[in-house]
Amino acid sequence: MANVAYTDQEAANALISIIGDSRWEAVALARGYLAILNGLTDDDAARVIYNSSNHTLKNSKRFVERAKDWGFIALLAEREKLGSAETPITKLFPATITEQRFLDLLDDLSANRHGLYYTDERETSHSLVDFTIRDGDMKLPINIKNAGTRFEQARKLVILDPEDCIPIPAYKAHAALNSVPDLLYAVSVDYLLLGLLDHLVPSLLDSNERIVWDLLNRNAGSLVTDAEDRFIFSMVKKYWPEIKKAVAHNPFHVISARKAIAVLHNMPQRTPGIGLRAWGTGANAEVNVHISIKDDTTPWPTVFDRIVDRGISDIIAAVNRKQMKEVYDPEI
């Protein structure tokens, strides 16, 4: 996105207008700065910041004093690293758009199975679950993932074709087995989405929204993730008709957390850092289980049809299927 030129007052007004309900400290500081411009006393302006943030009253007063000399933007905490590869807000747009695409599929599912409905857990539940499909007393939790970066060394490191390889974070799959053992991952592979959004999203935003986009990309500070989530959710919802027309509707591939862990146990070579040394291989950021799309996943239309015909109990039973086998049980 090209550089956006704006004043301190425009920046503060944009934050209040677009994400005024956010708990990000920059929003509270914007309120204090605008209070100064509106003629409030220093003490009253500091109290505005104090009442809408986790800043102490002493720090709030210090901001007011400095803001009169330095302005608003110069006092915001800067991100340590900039650029689309480093900035969370850029990465979160593809994730939220992929979730919105899956919401459309859940609407279709609800329309085709009497009594079935879903709940959106993204703002009310833990990060392991995005949506929960419900049918009577039964529930099927789902986590939506966008695989947006091709693992170019997949053939060398995990013995998979790069086009047939999707990552599942090992620690999250393990955590799911303890708290939501029936969890399904629904993964969409789209290596072009991020590049498309770099051009599409800025063209949709109005002037205040472009300012907030720029501020979020440049600045951090306490509870910035709250601002990122609120901004992205609201922009995707507002501009969904335009976004929906522009993005590819790549298929979703489904695998349970339980099956992902089974792959880790049975084929440790699929997990750099466990099955082979990860450092220096280009796979040293997060410990992922690498899944074969064609061998390990089930197409969403297949899961859809099974739920319509037999309910979510059929999928839960499939996730928890067991078989007898001999395993090593070393005494020493």
PyMOL commands that set and color helices and strands:
alter all, ss='L'
color gray80, all
select helices_A, chain A and resi 8-19+25-37+42-51+57-70+73-75+88-112+154-157+162-164+170-179+193-204+207-218+224-238+240-246+257-266+268-270+293-296+300-310+312-319
alter helices_A, ss='H'
color red, helices_A
select strands_A, chain A and resi 116-120+131-135+138-147+165-169+184-189+252-256+288-292+298-299
alter strands_A, ss='S'
color yellow, strands_A
deselect
rebuild
show_as cartoon
